[in-house]
Amino acid sequence: MCAPPLYVPHPESEHRRTRLASDASPQSTCRMARAKMLRQPVLTLPSWAILIYTTLVAATCDVSRPIALCCMGVAPWDSNEGVWGGICGYYPSNPSTIVGARCIPFQAAGCPVGNIGTCCAGQWSSGQCGLGTDCSGSPSAPSSTTTSSSTPTPTPPPPLPDGWTLASACAQDSSSRILSSDVSANLPNNTPNNCIAHCQALGYVYAGVEYGNQCRCGTGFSAAPSPIDPSNCHKACSGDAQQTCGGSYAIQLYQGPAVTEPLPAGWTVAAACAVDNASRVIVKDKVTILPNNTPATCIQHCISAGSTYAGVEYGDECHCGTGYAEDAGAPTTDCSKSCPGNPALTCGGSWRIQIYLTNT
């Protein structure tokens, strides 16, 4: 039996890849992807290596799925069709077909840490994609004894810092970002705990790890996180290969203890979040840019100006006036801009204002 050709997957780019044009049909996309596949470099093995590889495959996988692979993730095609279809150009006849992502040949030494062993009916290589097609869903399909004896058992992650909890084991991220007021940094020592410490030092109480070395901080969630298959959060952390730190637009989210700021005596919330406009919802509105703006700081500024209403908007804007037009309310998630005086607090948003009034 001849060994199947082994396509060498290209090194993964750190740059995001754009989707194919929306008017491209799946059939034309597949034809282009197959044409690209034919141009991919093929690993040429000597006859003795082919014999060893063929013997290994035959010993660990059955005839229906004869190709043994080590993949970064194994999941149904339709759970990640935007990448596997739109970017890689692979469109199976059954959308529920199990696909192996970023696969390399299974080796006698077992799969590398963070990879899953699986048996596949075929392979698909296009651009930077190296997929296993029609795979078994079991992570122990290729010789489990070989894999377990040569692959170290991952150590459980350390406990999170006091007051911090796991908000989502793996959530969908996007270019607009799931964390409000998202601030990111590439950490060479990234782990969930190191990212949390980084965000805490900046004054944030929301943190997320993504794509191995990305640490993201924010003031909250821009929308309710959408959970996705945990296999999408498979990237080894840059600070500890035994831990995972998200994946491509897949993020592990953490939430810290809530931070509150006492308001000056006699002041209370008039509107947690309201829609502002060019004519302004605060009566006789006077706007001041405060580099250390927070709700309490803005209120103190308005008190000194003799105003009975105060509002914070777009981070550093402090609005003072004598009344409130009670314009349409807005979801509190719209008021997610971090305050420059304390990034853990929110100070409105774009045409979104948090309004306070005095009861005295």
N, C-alpha and C positions, 0 to 999 in steps of 0.2 A: 504494500500500500504506500502510495506517495504521500509525503507530508504536505499539508496545505502551505501555501506561501505565507510567510510571516512579514507583514508590513511594519516597518519601523515608524512608530508615531513620532511626529515632530515634537521638539521641546515646546512646552506650553508657554504661550506668550502671556506676559503680565498685562498686555493691553486688552481691553474689551473688544469683542468682535461684533460687528454690525450684522443685523439680520439681512437675509436676501431680500431683493425687491419684492413687494407685496403682490405684484402681478405675475410673478413666476409660478407656473403650475407645478404641483408635485412631480408630474411626469418629466417636465423639462428640467427641473431641479435634480432629479435622480440621474438623468442622462448626463448633465454637466458634472455631477459629483462622481459618477462612474468613470467619466473621461479623465477627471483629475486623479482618480484612484489608480488608473493605469500608468500615470506618470510618476507615482510615488516610488521612492527607492525601495527595492526589495532586498531583504537580507538573504544573501546566497550562502548556504551552509555546505560544508564538505560532506561527503557521503556518510562518514562515520557519525557526524553530528545529526544528520537527518535520521539515521537509524536509531540513535538514542532518543531523539525527540519523538519519533513515531512510536517507539516502544513505550515511552512515558505516557503519551496520549492514549494509546491502546489500553494501557494498564489502569488508567484513572477515569476515563470517560467512555460512554457506550457509543454504539455506531450512529445513533440518532444525533448526538452532539459530541463529535469526536475531538474537538479542539479545546485543549485545556489552557485557560488564560488566568492571569492575575489582573483584576480590574479595580479601579478606585471606587467604583460603585456599581451596583446591580439593581435595576429598577424597570418597571414597565415603560415602554417607549412613550406612551401618552402622558406620563408624569413629567416629561422634559422635552416635549415635542418641539418647542421653540428652538432648542439647541440641536437636538439630534436630527430634526427634520430641517428646520429653517437654516441652520448653520452648516451642519455636517452633510445635509442632503440625503439622509437615509430615511426612507418611507416604507415600512413593512406593510404587508397586506393586512395584518392584524395589529391594530393600535395597542393591544395589550401585550404584544410580544416583549419578552424580557430582554433588555439590552445591557451590555457591560460597557462602562465608560472608562476611557483612557486605559486601555488594556495593554499588557505586555505578555509574552509567552510564559506559561507556567514552567517553573524550573524545578529541578530535583531538590534544590535547597529550600523550596517552599516560596510562598509569596512574601514580598517585603511587608514590613509593618504598615498598616493602614490600607492594604490591598485585600481584596476578597477573591478567593479561588472559585472558579466556576467553569462549567463545560458549555461550549457554544457550538452551534451548527455552522457558523461562518464568521467572517470578519469583514469590516468595512473601514476603509482608510481613505480620508479625503481632507486635504489641507492639514489642519492641526488635529483632526479627529482620528482616533484609533479605537473603533468600537468592536465589541463582540456581539454577534447577532443571534437571535433565537437561543438564548442562554437558559441554563437551569437557574432557578431562583435560590438554590441552596448554596450557602457560602462554603460548604464542605464537600462540594461535588468532586473536585480533584482530591486525591489521597489525603484525607484529613490527618492521618498519622504522620505523614511526611511533613505537612505544613506545620502542625502544632509542635513537632519536635524540634523544628529549626527556627520557628518564629517566636520571639520572646512574648510572653503574655503582657499586654499593656497594663500599666499600673493605673489604679483608679485615680481620677483627678482629685487634687486637694480640695478641701472644703472652701466655699466662698467666704469672703470677708464678712464680719458681723453686719447684719442688717441687709445684706444683698441676697437676692433670690434669682433663680433661673426664670425668666419671663417666657422664653421660647427656646426649645432645644434646637430647632432649625426653622427659620422663617424666610419667606420670600422677600428679597430686597429688590430695588430697582434704581434706575438712574436718578429718580426723584427722592430716594432714600426713605426708609421706614422710620428712622429716628429724626425727630424734629430738631431744627437748628444743628444739623449734623456737622460735627467737626471730626476729621479723620487724621490719623498718623500711621505711617508704616513703622512698626516696631520690630527691630531685629530680635528681640527677646519676647515676642508676643505669646501670651497665653491668656485665658480668661481672667485669671487673677491679676496678671501684670497690666492688662488693659483696664480692668476696674480701678487699679491703683492710679493709672495714668489719668483716667477720667475724673476720679475723685480729686486729684491734685489740681485739676482745672476747674473744679466746682460743679461737675455734672453728676447726676444720680442715675443716668441711664448709660449703658455701655453695650457694645456688641463687637464680636470678633468675626472676621470675614476674610476669605481667600488666603489664609495662612498667616500673613503678617499685618493685616489691616486691623487697626483698633479704631472703633467709631464711638463717639460720645454724643449725647443729646439731652434735651430737656424733657422728652417724652416720646410718644409714638405719633407719627403724622396720620396714621390710620391703625385700626386693629391689626396686629400682626397675623399674616396668613401662614399657618403651619404647613410645611412641606416634608416629604420623606426625609428622615434623618440621614439617609445615605448621601444626600446632597451636601451635607456638612461633613466632608471627608478630608479636607485639607489638613495636613499636619501643621501644628503651630510652629512658627519660626523659633520660638523659645523652648519648645519641648515636643519632640516628634512623637511622643507617646500620647499627646493630647490633640484633639481636633479643634480647628479654628475656622469654622464655616467652609464656604466654597465659592463658586462663581455666582454672584448675586444670591447667595445663601448665607444667612447670618444667624449666629447664636446670640441671643439677647439676654441681658441681665438688668435688674432693676434694684436700685439702692433705697435706703430709707428716705421717706419724704422730707423735704426741707421746707420749713415754713418761716415766715417773717412776720412778727407782730406789727400790726398797724398802730399808728399814733392813737392815743386815747380819744374816744369819741368818733372815730372814723370806722366805716364799714363798707362792704362791697355793695355797689349799686348794680353792677352788671359784670358777671364773670367774663363775658366776651360779647361785644356788640359790633355791629357793622358801622364803620365810620364812612364819611364821604367828604367831598370837597367843601361843602357848606358847614361841616362839622356838627356832631351830635351834642357836644358840650357847648352850652350857651356862653357867648362872649369868650370864646376859646382863645387862650394865649399859649403858644407852643414854645417850649424851650428844649434844646438838646442838652441832655445831661450825660456826661461820659461815665458817671457812676450810677446810672439810673436803676432804681428798683421801685416797686409800688410805694414803700415807706419813704424812700428818699424823695420821690416825686410829690407825695403828700406834704412832706415837710416844706418843700419848695413852694407849693401852692398855699400853705398856711402863711408863710412869710409874705406872700403876695396878696393876702386877704381873700383868697378864693374859698368857696365851700364845696367845690367839686374838683376832682383830680382824675387824670386818666393816663395810662401808659400805653404806648403804641410803637410798633416797629423797633422795639429794643431800646433805643435811646431817647425817644420822644416823650416829653412830659407835658400834658395838657392841663391847664387850669381854667376854671370858669365858674359861673354862678348858677348853673342849672344843667339839666340833662334832657335832651329831646326824646329819649326813649325810642330810638330807632330799632329796627329789627335785631333781635338777638342772633348770635352766631354760635356754632358749636365751640366748645372750649378748646378742641383740638386746633381750631383756627388761630387761637392766641397761643402760639408756641415759640415765639421768638425769645431767645434767651436775653436776660437783663445783663447789660455790661457790668453792673455793680455786683451781680451774683448770678453766674450762669446756671445755677440750679433752679432759679426762679424764672417765670415767664413775664414778658412785658409786651403783650399784644402781638400783632402781626402786621401784614400788609393790609391797610385799611381795616384793621381789627383792633379794638381798644378795650382795655379793662378799666372800668370806671368805679370810682370811690366817692363817697359823700360823707359829710360830717353830720352828726346828730345833735350837735350843740348849737 
